[in-house]
Amino acid sequence: MSYVAVYSVATPDTPNKVLTHFDDIAATLAEHGVRFERWQPSPIEQGASDAELIAAYQTQIDALGYGSVEVLRVTGDHAQKSEQRAQFLDERRYSEDDGRFFIAGQGLFALHIGDYVYAVRCEKNDLLVIPAGIAHWFDMGENPHVVALRLFNTEKGWVPEFTGDGIARRFPGLDD
């Protein structure tokens, strides 16, 4: 189930509120320019290649205007699942919007906006677009299952600017 948990930076153990209704999640995130949508699933064959996954959603990608797409595919049997998880757990921001569309599985984005952290659990068919400049991190969990499209305007957009803030370690992750 998708949700957003809103935390004060001062109280990382207890959310101020948790929203589970799609319209509430989308409206709360939209207040900060963050886009949250649900796309209709496209028919995809089991074991589809990265190119086939991208092609299945090319119309939606084109409508958003993103020119750079990559498939993120990590499952519990991935040889470097711990390393893959760790690389996304440091707070970062990008010079371009950071979009993710979840084809399968789930993940937890934490958006650090002012004095609050918005923990957004995304799952299959969820699209989350984080505007350029918003500090955030991503947790795919200890036993990840995620197949997602990473969407940027250009390949230059893939380069993160790390904040150096250890805030991500103070907040609950996907498995907590």
C-alpha positions as CSV (number, residue, x, y, z in Angstrom):
1,M,0.0,0.0,0.0
2,S,1.3,3.4,-0.9
3,Y,1.4,6.1,1.8
4,V,3.1,9.3,2.9
5,A,4.2,9.6,6.5
6,V,5.0,13.2,7.5
7,Y,7.7,13.6,10.2
8,S,9.1,16.7,11.9
9,V,12.9,16.7,11.6
10,A,13.0,17.0,15.4
11,T,11.0,13.8,16.0
12,P,12.1,11.1,13.5
13,D,10.6,8.3,15.5
14,T,7.0,9.4,15.3
15,P,5.2,10.7,12.2
16,N,2.8,13.7,12.7
17,K,0.4,12.1,10.2
18,V,0.2,9.1,7.9
19,L,-1.9,9.4,4.7
20,T,-3.0,6.3,2.8
21,H,-5.7,7.6,0.5
22,F,-4.4,8.3,-3.0
23,D,-6.0,11.8,-3.3
24,D,-4.6,12.8,0.1
25,I,-1.1,11.6,-0.8
26,A,-1.1,13.4,-4.1
27,A,-2.5,16.6,-2.7
28,T,-0.1,16.7,0.2
29,L,2.9,16.2,-2.0
30,A,1.6,18.6,-4.7
31,E,1.8,21.4,-2.1
32,H,5.6,21.1,-2.5
33,G,5.6,20.6,-6.3
34,V,6.0,16.8,-6.0
35,R,4.0,14.8,-8.5
36,F,2.4,11.5,-7.4
37,E,0.3,9.6,-9.9
38,R,-0.9,6.0,-10.7
39,W,-0.4,4.8,-14.2
40,Q,-2.4,2.1,-15.8
41,P,-0.2,-1.0,-16.1
42,S,1.0,-2.0,-19.6
43,P,1.1,-5.7,-20.6
44,I,4.7,-6.9,-20.0
45,E,6.0,-10.4,-20.5
46,Q,7.8,-12.1,-17.6
47,G,11.5,-11.6,-18.0
48,A,11.1,-8.6,-20.3
49,S,14.3,-6.8,-21.1
50,D,15.1,-3.2,-20.1
51,A,14.3,-2.0,-23.6
52,E,10.9,-3.8,-23.5
53,L,10.0,-2.3,-20.2
54,I,10.9,1.2,-21.4
55,A,8.9,0.6,-24.7
56,A,5.9,-0.5,-22.7
57,Y,5.6,2.9,-21.1
58,Q,7.2,5.1,-23.8
59,T,3.9,7.0,-24.5
60,Q,3.7,8.1,-20.8
61,I,7.4,8.9,-20.7
62,D,7.1,11.0,-23.8
63,A,4.0,12.8,-22.4
64,L,6.1,13.8,-19.3
65,G,8.9,15.0,-21.6
66,Y,11.8,13.0,-20.2
67,G,14.6,12.1,-22.5
68,S,16.7,9.9,-20.3
69,V,15.4,6.7,-18.9
70,E,17.1,3.8,-17.1
71,V,15.7,0.7,-15.5
72,L,16.5,0.0,-11.9
73,R,16.0,-3.7,-11.2
74,V,17.0,-5.1,-7.8
75,T,15.6,-8.2,-6.2
76,G,16.5,-10.2,-3.0
77,D,18.8,-12.5,-5.0
78,H,20.8,-9.7,-6.5
79,A,24.5,-10.3,-5.9
80,Q,25.1,-6.7,-4.8
81,K,21.7,-5.9,-3.2
82,S,23.4,-4.4,-0.1
83,E,25.6,-2.2,-2.2
84,Q,22.7,-1.1,-4.4
85,R,20.7,-0.2,-1.3
86,A,23.5,1.7,0.3
87,Q,24.2,3.9,-2.7
88,F,20.7,5.5,-2.5
89,L,20.6,6.0,1.3
90,D,22.6,9.2,1.4
91,E,20.7,12.4,1.2
92,R,21.1,14.0,-2.3
93,R,19.5,16.4,-4.7
94,Y,19.6,16.7,-8.4
95,S,19.8,19.6,-10.8
96,E,16.8,18.1,-12.7
97,D,13.6,16.5,-11.7
98,D,14.0,12.9,-10.4
99,G,11.2,10.7,-11.6
100,R,10.5,7.1,-10.7
101,F,7.8,4.8,-12.1
102,F,7.4,1.5,-10.3
103,I,6.7,-1.4,-12.6
104,A,7.0,-3.9,-9.8
105,G,7.8,-4.1,-6.1
106,Q,8.2,-1.1,-3.8
107,G,10.5,1.5,-2.3
108,L,10.5,4.3,0.2
109,F,11.5,7.9,-0.8
110,A,12.1,10.4,2.0
111,L,11.9,14.0,0.9
112,H,13.6,16.5,3.2
113,I,11.6,19.7,2.8
114,G,12.3,22.5,5.4
115,D,11.7,21.2,8.9
116,Y,9.8,18.0,7.6
117,V,10.5,14.7,6.1
118,Y,7.9,13.2,3.8
119,A,8.4,9.4,3.7
120,V,6.6,8.2,0.5
121,R,6.2,4.5,0.1
122,C,5.7,3.7,-3.6
123,E,4.6,0.5,-5.2
124,K,3.6,-1.0,-8.5
125,N,2.1,1.6,-10.9
126,D,3.1,4.6,-8.8
127,L,4.9,7.5,-10.4
128,L,6.7,9.9,-8.2
129,V,8.4,13.0,-9.6
130,I,10.7,15.0,-7.2
131,P,11.4,18.5,-8.4
132,A,15.0,19.6,-9.0
133,G,16.7,20.8,-5.8
134,I,14.6,18.8,-3.2
135,A,16.9,16.8,-0.9
136,H,15.9,13.2,-0.7
137,W,17.0,9.6,-0.3
138,F,15.6,6.2,-1.3
139,D,15.4,2.9,0.5
140,M,14.7,-0.3,-1.3
141,G,14.8,-2.4,1.9
142,E,17.0,-5.3,3.2
143,N,15.4,-7.8,0.8
144,P,14.6,-5.5,-2.2
145,H,12.1,-6.2,-4.8
146,V,12.0,-3.2,-7.2
147,V,11.7,-2.7,-10.9
148,A,11.4,0.9,-11.7
149,L,12.0,3.4,-14.5
150,R,14.4,6.3,-13.5
151,L,13.4,9.4,-15.4
152,F,15.5,12.5,-16.0
153,N,15.5,15.3,-18.6
154,T,19.1,14.6,-19.7
155,E,21.9,12.2,-18.8
156,K,23.5,15.1,-16.9
157,G,20.5,14.9,-14.5
158,W,21.7,11.5,-13.2
159,V,24.6,13.1,-11.3
160,P,23.6,13.6,-7.6
161,E,24.8,16.4,-5.4
162,F,25.2,14.8,-1.9
163,T,24.2,17.1,1.0
164,G,26.6,15.4,3.5
165,D,23.8,15.4,6.1
166,G,23.4,12.1,7.9
167,I,19.6,12.7,8.3
168,A,18.7,9.5,6.5
169,R,20.1,7.4,9.3
170,R,17.7,9.0,11.8
171,F,14.5,8.1,10.0
172,P,12.7,4.7,9.6
173,G,13.5,2.8,6.4
174,L,11.3,0.6,4.2
175,D,11.6,-2.3,6.6
176,D,10.9,-0.4,9.8
